[in-house]
Amino acid sequence: MTHPILQSQEHKLEEALHEYYGTMYRQIREHTDITIDGVVISGSGLHQALECYPALQTIDLHRIDEFPQPTVVGHSASLRFLGIEGKQIAHYTGRCHLYEGFTLQQSLTQIALGKLLGARFVILTNSAGGMHHSYVAGDIMLITDVLNLMLRPAHKQWLTSLYCHHCDSTWTFPEYFRLSLGSNCISVSWRQRIAQELARRGVAAHHGAYIGVTGPTFETPAEARMYRKFGEAIGMSTAHEAEFAYICGLHVAACSLITNILPESVSSTVSHNDVVHAASVGAPRVAAFVAAACVTAP
């Protein structure tokens, strides 16, 4: 459901998306005519969670002009079309992060293309550091809300000016759109249905807020003590994607796989390789989350 402030201007958002992402969309449509219900974006090392689903079709995104190519270990550039629990899913096997040097516009490409391809929902996964004392590596956490500390709200660099470019002179885009959202971009009712389905399948899951930071860094003990006051998991993605998906009128569900626990009083020696390894161990739980999200999707 599109946010109320955008309902009367939804067609102009569609024009804006086509202006920025239309070339990529048209090239993808040259390779497939599959109609999708939703999008899944895999976090670090988590693409393997969905390898149990045979692809109806796979597009090598290196062949799509202008598509931002992930450079981080554990992320690849493929678009796999899958059938999951009766839903047609466009599965991105990796994402690009702001810390890799991509613009905000580039980092939101997968959400934008999902909207243009006809998705009505998006499922976001990530590998994250856990801050709650009861969490252990390998746990999954259903994200209840996001705290965007990336210092780049989802519209700020391009959506405002572009939107106003397509709007008539009587409509003004809010100066700081994030403050105008007024509600949680994560679907509460959908998350509750996912939790019930996971319980039915015997999969335990935590619930908590996700803090998105620009990175790339692992937190110091002092930072861990501070962040622990504000959320239960922290990572370098997802927050801006969730906000933008909500702006685009998509239902949003999101999950963190806890790959390491943030220290409080000693230095941490965790590395990205440790994160990817932990993700491989926890991948079956993420697969269960995606399946539960698909079967309960709005």
Secondary structure, 3 states (H helix, E strand, C coil): CCCHHHHCCHHHHHHHHHHHHHHHHHHHHHHCCCCCCEEEECCCCCHHHHCCCCCCEEEEHHHCCCCCCCCCCCCCCEEEEEEECCEEEEEECCCCCHHHCCCHHHHCHHHHHHHHCCCCEEEEEEEEEECCCCCCCCCEEEEEEEEEECCCCCCCCCHHHHHHHHCCCCCCCCCCCHHHHCCCCCCHHHHHHHHHHHHHCCCCCEEEEEEEECCCCCCCHHHHHHHCCCCCEEECCCHHHHHHHHHCCCEEEEEEEEEEECCCCCCCCCCHHHHHHHHHHHHHHHHHHHHHHHHCCC
